[in-house]
Amino acid sequence: MEPEPSFPSPSLSLTSRWWSKETVAIVTGANKGIGFAMVKRLAELGLTVILTARDSERGLAAVEELKAQGVGDRVNFLCALDVSDPASIKNFVAFFRTTFGALDILVNNAGVSFNEIEEKSSRVVLEQAVAETVINTNFCGPKLLTQALLPMFRRSSPNYVTRILNVSSRLGSLNKVRNSDIKRVLRSETLSEEDIDGVVSLFIENVKNGTWKTQGWPEYWTDYAVSKLALNAYSKVLAKRYQGRGLSVNCFCPGFTQTSMTKGKGTHTADDVACLGANLALLPHQHLPTAKFFLVSAPPLSPGIGRIIVSSNSKL
Ligand SMILES: NC(=O)c1ccc[n+]([C@@H]2O[C@H](COP(=O)([O-])OP(=O)(O)OC[C@H]3O[C@@H](n4cnc5c(N)ncnc54)[C@H](OP(=O)(O)O)[C@@H]3O)[C@@H](O)[C@H]2O)c1
């Protein structure tokens, strides 16, 4: 898979700085891992950042840690945000509306997986409750939060572009799906939110009746892969709806990163990924694409920022 030759270099962000301390970014699931590192990087670059966490104590502790590292002054914690809980989303958005009111960047990062790194093939058992938690956290939550925040994205001038970066995974790529009917639905130029909800409901139904292994869903980390498949598809629908209307929507796969989700394994650190992710989220307005799937890759056994690259080899 070759990167697109026209892909704008993420380092452009550092040479043409368009943002200020008035620029507001929200990062979900940011008390640790990639989300925490993204908040740190965005704050280092001078933005105002809302660090969110589902647990207030963990969120406040993360802000304290950033303060101790000298970047906490521009970091805010408003209230707990559990993205799998619609009431929590509503509460957070109401709080954000009264305290900030306008938003420039949303990084939907919060995510869960109950799979083991060593798992190479499909699991024997997948409980419905587990599948529902994964889908609610990784797909329904980001979608609900995005919808609730959409009216608050800043519209300052015709050339100004606000941004959504959905932290996704290459495990949710369409080429992992072996069921041609599902592929056809998700590839369609007329794909709608209802179609995506239909695909997700079908998956949950298959889990419920125990047929999920034979229906052509992604083989590896199946529930997680379906949740990211749906997130990618939703990003595509949203990007199309807002094309040319001042909102860019892209997905970003951080690659195999050393966090709790991977039990500390990975080819690179969350800080490495956050540098690349922040650069993408901050691309100059005229260079910012939409409906792209960016992915970070590292050659095996070659960790380090110097050796990881970000590329966009596919449209969503
Ligand atoms: N690490 C990788 O190799 C890798 C690869 C591809 C994609 N990703 C994606 O990268 C993103 C970040 O993952 P990570 O590797 O940084 O994992 P991580 O260290 O486990 O962090 C996940 C974060 O999401 C939060 N979270 C989980 N459920 C939540 C909920 N219902 N509401 C709000 N926050 C919730 C966690 O909070 P708690 O501390 O409260 O649990 C934590 O802050 C995820 O979307 C993941 O799918 C990671």
The ligand as an SDF file (V2000), in Angstrom:
LIG
                    3D

 48 52  0  0  0  0  0  0  0  0999 V2000
   -2.8300    1.2040   21.3830 N   0  0  0  0  0  0  0  0  0  0  0  0
   -2.9600    0.7580   20.1420 C   0  0  0  0  0  0  0  0  0  0  0  0
   -2.1260   -0.0250   19.6310 O   0  0  0  0  0  0  0  0  0  0  0  0
   -4.1300    1.2150   19.2940 C   0  0  0  0  0  0  0  0  0  0  0  0
   -4.1590    0.8020   17.9560 C   0  0  0  0  0  0  0  0  0  0  0  0
   -5.2060    1.2280   17.1530 C   0  0  0  0  0  0  0  0  0  0  0  0
   -6.1810    2.0480   17.6790 C   0  0  0  0  0  0  0  0  0  0  0  0
   -6.1380    2.4250   18.9810 N   0  0  0  0  0  0  0  0  0  0  0  0
   -7.1980    3.3120   19.4820 C   0  0  0  0  0  0  0  0  0  0  0  0
   -6.6280    4.3990   20.1770 O   0  0  0  0  0  0  0  0  0  0  0  0
   -7.5640    4.9280   21.1170 C   0  0  0  0  0  0  0  0  0  0  0  0
   -6.8830    5.1310   22.4540 C   0  0  0  0  0  0  0  0  0  0  0  0
   -6.5020    3.8610   22.9580 O   0  0  0  0  0  0  0  0  0  0  0  0
   -5.2120    3.6290   23.8600 P   0  0  0  0  0  0  0  0  0  0  0  0
   -4.3400    2.6800   23.1340 O   0  0  0  0  0  0  0  0  0  0  0  0
   -4.6820    4.9320   24.3140 O   0  0  0  0  0  0  0  0  0  0  0  0
   -5.8890    2.8170   25.0570 O   0  0  0  0  0  0  0  0  0  0  0  0
   -5.9360    3.0780   26.6240 P   0  0  0  0  0  0  0  0  0  0  0  0
   -4.6200    3.4570   27.1620 O   0  0  0  0  0  0  0  0  0  0  0  0
   -6.6520    1.8920   27.1640 O   0  0  0  0  0  0  0  0  0  0  0  0
   -6.8720    4.3660   26.7550 O   0  0  0  0  0  0  0  0  0  0  0  0
   -8.2400    4.3050   26.4650 C   0  0  0  0  0  0  0  0  0  0  0  0
   -8.8940    5.5400   27.0400 C   0  0  0  0  0  0  0  0  0  0  0  0
  -10.2990    5.4830   26.7130 O   0  0  0  0  0  0  0  0  0  0  0  0
  -11.0100    5.6530   27.9370 C   0  0  0  0  0  0  0  0  0  0  0  0
  -12.3290    5.0460   27.9020 N   0  0  0  0  0  0  0  0  0  0  0  0
  -12.6570    3.7520   27.8080 C   0  0  0  0  0  0  0  0  0  0  0  0
  -13.9960    3.6210   27.8340 N   0  0  0  0  0  0  0  0  0  0  0  0
  -14.5040    4.8680   27.9390 C   0  0  0  0  0  0  0  0  0  0  0  0
  -15.8230    5.3960   28.0360 C   0  0  0  0  0  0  0  0  0  0  0  0
  -16.9030    4.6130   28.0360 N   0  0  0  0  0  0  0  0  0  0  0  0
  -15.9780    6.7400   28.1210 N   0  0  0  0  0  0  0  0  0  0  0  0
  -14.9060    7.5500   28.1550 C   0  0  0  0  0  0  0  0  0  0  0  0
  -13.6440    7.1150   28.0860 N   0  0  0  0  0  0  0  0  0  0  0  0
  -13.4580    5.7830   27.9980 C   0  0  0  0  0  0  0  0  0  0  0  0
  -10.1340    5.0400   29.0180 C   0  0  0  0  0  0  0  0  0  0  0  0
  -10.5480    5.4640   30.2920 O   0  0  0  0  0  0  0  0  0  0  0  0
  -10.3110    4.5660   31.6330 P   0  0  0  0  0  0  0  0  0  0  0  0
   -8.9050    4.8150   32.0880 O   0  0  0  0  0  0  0  0  0  0  0  0
  -11.3460    5.0840   32.5600 O   0  0  0  0  0  0  0  0  0  0  0  0
  -10.5280    3.1300   31.2250 O   0  0  0  0  0  0  0  0  0  0  0  0
   -8.7910    5.6110   28.5690 C   0  0  0  0  0  0  0  0  0  0  0  0
   -8.6800    6.9360   28.9770 O   0  0  0  0  0  0  0  0  0  0  0  0
   -8.7220    3.9260   21.1490 C   0  0  0  0  0  0  0  0  0  0  0  0
   -9.7950    4.4170   20.3820 O   0  0  0  0  0  0  0  0  0  0  0  0
   -8.1300    2.6840   20.4890 C   0  0  0  0  0  0  0  0  0  0  0  0
   -9.1190    1.8890   19.8880 O   0  0  0  0  0  0  0  0  0  0  0  0
   -5.1300    2.0230   19.8090 C   0  0  0  0  0  0  0  0  0  0  0  0
  1  2  1  0
  2  3  2  0
  2  4  1  0
  4  5  1  0
  4 48  2  0
  5  6  2  0
  6  7  1  0
  7  8  2  0
  8  9  1  0
  8 48  1  0
  9 10  1  0
  9 46  1  0
 10 11  1  0
 11 12  1  0
 11 44  1  0
 12 13  1  0
 13 14  1  0
 14 15  2  0
 14 16  1  0
 14 17  1  0
 17 18  1  0
 18 19  2  0
 18 20  1  0
 18 21  1  0
 21 22  1  0
 22 23  1  0
 23 24  1  0
 23 42  1  0
 24 25  1  0
 25 26  1  0
 25 36  1  0
 26 27  1  0
 26 35  1  0
 27 28  2  0
 28 29  1  0
 29 30  1  0
 29 35  2  0
 30 31  1  0
 30 32  2  0
 32 33  1  0
 33 34  2  0
 34 35  1  0
 36 37  1  0
 36 42  1  0
 37 38  1  0
 38 39  2  0
 38 40  1  0
 38 41  1  0
 42 43  1  0
 44 45  1  0
 44 46  1  0
 46 47  1  0
M  CHG  2   8   1  16  -1
M  END
$$$$
